[in-house]
């Protein structure tokens, strides 16, 4: 059984490979990478590296020869993903790969998030490809709210534009373990999973959890979309990324990041990691 992972040196890809190594030998795993120099740690663990560059579609099929299962982790170049994903799906067809799993977005078919359109297009391509498939509709990563945690504690304010919107995010590690489970077990063909955290929180709840864990008062300050965009740009974020973050908050206020689905905890066999546990872990590391 040969399992190939795209985006293998990315944050999610590395965690998926780490989870796979716990349940299958390294010789069964193929890391598909654009830059082999970033994957030395994977090679050192006995994982085969194959060069894989979305921008050279004619070279992709040869990298997928002999692959039984392919995990397509959605590419990170927003705006360019559908043609890149299309190239991968067509290469899988040419190489005779029988099965593909894809990391999509929670409720991609109806989600109002700006990002959802690219995922909808990719899901449609997969479903019309003739390949067996599993769609892993990942909700937002909890890490998206914790990237500047130590700064938030120092500053005493958590900024956002999500109002009282409930957010059912989960840890990147949880999504990675679910992907590894799907790739190494049966009965997932032609299924779509809505993957979300076991618990939900508002950003005001998160501010309280940060207060409890740090012992320092942190309040949530709700901004307008324009104010939040400006704050992110002033903090040095690229405009495209700022737009995605603000759009997620605006849509979260309307319920786009909320879910009661238990698909993720069923795949894991336990509740998902709580955001308060992640907060505590980050604060412990920073001391």
Number of C-alpha atoms within 10 A of each C-alpha: 12 15 25 27 21 24 22 25 23 16 12 20 21 20 21 26 26 17 19 22 17 10 11 15 11 20 14 17 23 25 25 27 21 19 14 16 10 13 20 13 12 21 16 9 11 14 20 17 21 19 14 23 20 19 12 10 17 13 15 24 20 15 19 26 15 14 20 18 23 25 27 22 21 20 17 10 9 13 12 11 18 21 16 18 25 18 20 23 23 18 21 26 16 14 17 16 20 15 22 23 26 24 25 26 26 26 22 21 15 11 18 18 20 13 17 18 18 20 24 19 17 23 23 11 16 23 14 9 15 11 19 17 23 25 25 25 23 26 27 22 18 20 17 13 18 18 11 11 17 17 12 18 21 12 13 17 15 23 20 24 26 26 20 16 22 22 25 26 29 27 20 20 20 26 28 23 21 22 29 25 18 18 22 14 8 8 8 17 15 14 12 18 21 20 32 30 31 20 18 20 17 18 24 22 15 21 22 19 19 27 16 15 18 17 10 14 16 22 21 20 15 17 15 14 18 11 15 20 23 15 16 19 16 10 10 10 14 11 13 11 14 19 18 16 19 21 19 21 23 20 19 23 18 16 18 22 25 23 21 13 16 16 19 26 19 13 19 18 10 10 15 21 19 16 24 15 12 16 22 16 12 15 16 11 7 9 6
